[in-house]
Amino acid sequence: MSEINTLNLKVVGEHTLHCAGCERTAEFTLSRLPGVKAVKADHKAQTIQVSLESDETDLEKVKTELEWIGYEVEAL
């Protein structure tokens, strides 16, 4: 059985999560990465929580995907 690793991220920079649509975009984009079990974005808190089940995806891959759709994040 795989261990679940949770990444807690804070959206920083000029481009922030503005609404539920922004949350869905971030969640959909990250959910397509291998090993991602769950994603929860919160536009009010400007946070994104990612649960990973494998070593296929790591913090750098998550950051790269979010940068590709315009979000800069840092780990909490």
C-alpha positions, 0 to 999 in steps of 0.5 A, spaced: 500 500 500 502 506 498 503 512 503 499 518 501 504 525 501 500 531 502 503 538 499 500 544 502 501 550 497 500 558 498 499 562 491 503 568 491 505 573 486 500 577 481 496 572 479 491 569 484 485 564 485 479 569 484 473 564 484 471 557 484 472 557 476 480 558 478 479 553 483 476 548 478 482 550 473 487 548 478 484 542 481 483 539 474 490 541 471 493 537 477 488 532 478 491 529 471 498 528 474 500 521 475 500 519 482 495 525 484 489 522 489 486 529 491 486 536 490 483 542 493 484 549 492 481 555 496 480 562 493 479 565 499 485 562 503 489 562 496 491 555 498 492 549 494 492 542 497 495 536 493 495 529 496 500 524 492 500 517 492 506 515 488 513 518 487 511 519 480 509 527 482 513 531 486 513 538 489 517 541 483 512 538 478 506 540 481 509 547 481 511 547 474 504 545 472 501 551 476 506 556 473 504 553 466 496 555 468 499 562 471 500 561 478 506 561 482 506 557 489 510 556 495 510 550 500 507 552 507 
